[in-house]
Amino acid sequence: MARSSDWTEAKLKRFLSEGRGQGQRENYRPWLTVMDIPSRGRASRVFSRKCNRVVHLLTDTQLRYFYLLEWDESTVDIKEQFPLLDVETILDHLDESLLKRLKDPKTEVPHVITTTFVITAKDHQGREIQYARAIKDAAELEKKATLERLEIQRRYWESRQVNFAVVTQHEIPVQRSRNIEWVMSALNVEDYGFSISQIQAYASILQERLLSSDQSIRSILASFEREMKEEAGTGLLVFRYLIASRLIHVNMDEEIQLSATPKEIGLKIALLQGGKMGIEAVR
């Protein structure tokens, strides 16, 4: 919710005129950005390949959950800091204490309640579905004001038959989120001075090395760098690129140990066989 002390009619009109809360994928504009409100945690601006734009995340917990959405192959679109601009449609179902949450006590200007993420995904039949998630630190759920705002969100999404849930840091697999963050940045190969064609050629070579070697991953990467006459760190970049591109598969819920062999971490290679993508485990 935008709760700054200067929440005025003019500011509300400006947000609306800027198209906040509107658009799809790269054209979506969040209601709140990292510049709009103070953040208790580390506010982040992160590029989303799903949405082809920068997303605005106001806490570490939001950032961790975002990476789970970004990695999920069913995700089609992510709208962060989504405003409930037509919340008045459920006013008849709110009691007095909840109604008070909808107006600034000083200016009487209606607040705009936001849901952290509204996600479009494809179900098992390939149909697009939508669900909404409010991301909160567990300690916030002890506050009456937070619970009241969440109740408004719950009723709003229920009226639209959209699945809504509250997610705290306790429901987020932190290691998985960290691993996703670690590998995803490798997809921006230009930032490291490589072209897509060059990194793809290197990826094909390293993929074969990982499939056939019983050395540690660190040793395989060092050998790869010497063979390619590349500087230290290139092998690790290509390794991360392979994971991010799903050309190799590892257990994303455990720390990726470079001191282990490909077999020890259960590494699997994605191979094109007969026109179909198959998975082969390292033996």
C-alpha positions in Angstrom: 0.0 0.0 0.0 1.3 3.5 -0.8 1.3 5.0 2.7 3.6 8.0 2.4 2.6 11.1 4.4 2.2 13.1 1.2 -0.4 10.8 -0.4 -2.7 13.3 -2.1 -5.3 13.5 -4.8 -2.6 15.0 -7.1 -0.2 12.1 -6.5 -3.0 9.6 -7.1 -3.9 11.2 -10.4 -0.2 11.3 -11.4 0.2 7.6 -10.8 -2.9 6.8 -12.8 -1.8 9.1 -15.7 1.6 7.4 -15.8 -0.2 4.1 -16.5 0.9 2.4 -13.3 -0.7 -1.0 -12.8 -1.5 -1.3 -16.5 0.0 -3.2 -19.4 1.3 -6.7 -20.0 4.8 -8.1 -19.9 7.3 -5.5 -21.1 4.6 -2.8 -21.1 3.5 -3.3 -17.5 4.3 -0.6 -15.0 4.2 -1.5 -11.3 2.2 0.8 -9.0 5.2 1.2 -6.7 8.8 1.4 -7.7 11.9 1.2 -5.5 12.0 5.0 -5.6 8.5 5.5 -4.2 8.7 4.1 -0.7 11.4 3.3 1.9 12.3 -0.4 2.1 13.0 -2.3 5.3 15.2 -4.7 3.3 17.3 -4.6 0.2 15.2 -3.0 -2.6 16.2 -4.4 -6.0 15.7 -3.6 -9.7 16.2 -6.9 -11.6 15.8 -7.7 -15.3 13.2 -10.3 -15.9 13.6 -12.4 -19.0 10.0 -13.6 -18.6 8.7 -10.1 -18.9 11.5 -8.5 -20.9 11.7 -5.6 -18.5 13.1 -4.5 -15.1 11.0 -5.5 -12.2 10.8 -3.6 -8.9 11.2 -5.6 -5.7 11.0 -3.9 -2.3 12.4 -6.6 0.1 14.8 -9.5 0.0 11.9 -11.9 0.5 10.2 -10.5 -2.7 13.5 -10.9 -4.5 13.8 -14.5 -3.5 10.3 -15.4 -4.5 10.7 -13.6 -7.8 13.6 -15.9 -8.8 11.4 -18.9 -8.2 8.8 -17.4 -10.5 11.4 -16.5 -13.1 12.8 -20.1 -13.1 9.4 -21.8 -13.3 8.8 -22.8 -16.9 5.0 -22.5 -16.5 5.3 -18.7 -15.7 4.1 -16.5 -18.6 4.0 -13.1 -17.0 4.8 -11.5 -13.7 3.2 -8.3 -12.4 4.8 -6.9 -9.3 3.3 -4.3 -6.9 -0.1 -4.8 -8.6 -2.7 -2.2 -7.6 -6.3 -3.1 -6.7 -7.7 -0.1 -8.5 -11.3 -1.4 -8.5 -11.4 -2.5 -4.9 -14.6 -0.5 -4.5 -16.4 -3.5 -6.0 -16.1 -5.3 -2.7 -16.9 -2.4 -0.4 -20.2 -3.9 0.6 -18.4 -6.9 2.0 -16.0 -4.9 4.3 -16.6 -4.0 7.9 -15.8 -0.6 9.3 -12.3 -1.4 10.4 -11.4 -2.6 6.9 -13.0 0.4 5.3 -10.8 2.7 7.3 -7.8 1.1 5.7 -8.9 2.4 2.4 -8.4 6.1 3.2 -5.5 8.2 4.3 -6.4 9.4 7.8 -5.1 12.9 7.1 -6.1 13.6 3.5 -9.1 11.3 3.1 -7.6 10.3 -0.3 -8.1 6.6 -0.9 -5.0 4.5 -0.5 -4.3 2.0 -3.3 -3.7 -1.5 -1.9 -1.2 -3.6 -3.8 -0.6 -7.3 -4.1 3.0 -8.2 -4.4 2.7 -10.5 -7.4 0.0 -11.3 -9.9 1.3 -14.2 -12.0 0.0 -15.6 -15.3 1.0 -19.2 -15.8 0.1 -22.2 -18.0 -1.5 -25.3 -16.4 -0.9 -28.9 -17.4 -3.4 -28.5 -20.2 -1.6 -25.4 -21.6 -4.4 -23.1 -20.5 -3.4 -19.7 -19.0 -4.4 -19.3 -15.3 -3.8 -16.4 -12.9 -2.9 -16.4 -9.2 -1.9 -13.8 -6.7 0.7 -13.8 -3.9 1.3 -11.4 -1.1 4.9 -11.7 0.1 5.4 -10.8 3.8 8.0 -11.3 6.5 6.5 -13.6 9.2 6.9 -10.9 11.8 4.6 -8.6 9.9 1.7 -11.1 10.3 1.6 -10.2 14.0 0.4 -6.7 13.2 -3.3 -6.0 13.0 -2.9 -3.4 10.3 -1.1 -6.0 8.1 -3.7 -8.6 8.7 -6.5 -6.2 7.8 -4.8 -5.2 4.5 -4.3 -8.9 3.7 -8.0 -9.6 4.4 -9.0 -6.9 1.9 -6.7 -8.6 -0.7 -8.1 -12.0 0.1 -11.7 -10.9 -0.4 -10.8 -8.9 -3.5 -9.2 -11.9 -5.3 -11.8 -14.3 -4.0 -14.5 -12.1 -5.7 -12.5 -12.6 -8.9 -12.0 -16.3 -8.4 -8.3 -15.9 -8.4 -6.2 -18.1 -6.1 -4.6 -15.9 -3.4 -2.1 -16.8 -0.7 0.4 -15.2 1.7 4.0 -16.3 1.4 6.6 -15.7 4.1 10.3 -16.3 4.1 9.6 -19.6 5.8 7.9 -21.0 2.7 10.7 -20.0 0.3 13.5 -22.5 -0.4 16.4 -20.0 0.0 19.1 -22.2 -1.5 17.1 -22.8 -4.6 16.5 -19.1 -5.0 20.2 -18.3 -4.5 21.1 -20.9 -7.1 18.7 -19.4 -9.6 20.1 -15.9 -9.0 23.6 -17.3 -9.4 23.0 -18.9 -12.8 20.5 -16.5 -14.3 22.9 -13.6 -14.6 25.1 -15.8 -16.9 22.5 -15.5 -19.6 23.5 -11.9 -20.1 26.6 -13.0 -22.0 27.3 -9.6 -23.6 28.0 -8.2 -20.1 31.0 -10.6 -20.0 32.3 -9.7 -23.4 31.0 -12.8 -25.3 28.6 -13.1 -28.2 25.7 -15.6 -28.1 27.3 -17.7 -30.8 30.6 -17.9 -29.0 29.1 -18.8 -25.7 26.9 -21.5 -27.3 29.9 -23.0 -29.0 31.7 -23.1 -25.7 28.6 -24.5 -24.0 28.5 -27.4 -26.4 32.2 -28.2 -25.8 31.9 -28.0 -22.0 28.7 -30.0 -22.0 30.6 -32.9 -23.6 33.5 -32.5 -21.0 31.0 -32.8 -18.1 29.4 -35.8 -19.6 32.6 -37.8 -20.0 34.9 -36.7 -17.1 35.1 -38.1 -13.6 37.2 -35.1 -12.4 35.8 -32.4 -10.1 33.8 -29.7 -11.8 36.4 -27.2 -10.8 39.2 -29.2 -12.5 37.0 -29.7 -15.6 36.4 -25.9 -15.8 40.1 -25.1 -15.3 41.1 -27.6 -18.1 38.4 -26.1 -20.3 39.9 -22.6 -19.9 43.4 -23.8 -20.7 42.2 -25.6 -23.8 40.2 -22.6 -25.0 42.9 -20.2 -24.0 40.5 -18.1 -22.0 41.0 -16.3 -18.8 40.1 -17.7 -15.4 36.3 -17.5 -14.7 35.3 -18.2 -18.3 34.6 -21.9 -17.5 32.4 -21.0 -14.5 30.5 -18.6 -16.7 29.8 -21.2 -19.3 28.9 -23.8 -16.6 26.3 -21.3 -15.1 25.1 -20.6 -18.7 24.5 -24.3 -19.2 22.4 -24.6 -16.1 20.4 -21.4 -16.8 19.7 -22.5 -20.4 18.7 -26.0 -19.0 21.3 -27.7 -21.1 22.5 -29.4 -18.0 20.4 -30.2 -14.9 21.5 -30.2 -11.3 19.6 -30.3 -8.0 18.8 -26.6 -7.5 17.7 -27.2 -3.9 21.3 -27.9 -2.8 24.4 -25.8 -2.9 26.3 -26.5 -6.1 29.7 -27.8 -5.0 32.4 -27.2 -7.6 34.7 -29.6 -5.7 32.4 -32.5 -6.5 32.3 -34.5 -9.7 29.4 -34.2 -12.1 28.2 -37.7 -11.0 28.4 -36.7 -7.3 26.0 -33.8 -7.8 23.7 -35.9 -10.0 24.4 -33.8 -13.1 22.3 -34.6 -16.1 22.8 -33.5 -19.7 20.0 -32.4 -22.0 20.5 -34.1 -25.4 18.6 -33.8 -28.6 17.6 -37.3 -29.6 15.4 -38.0 -32.7 14.1 -34.5 -32.7 13.1 -34.7 -29.0 15.0 -33.3 -26.0 16.1 -36.1 -23.7 18.0 -36.2 -20.4 21.1 -38.3 -19.8 22.6 -38.8 -16.4 26.4 -38.7 -16.0 27.7 -42.2 -15.2 
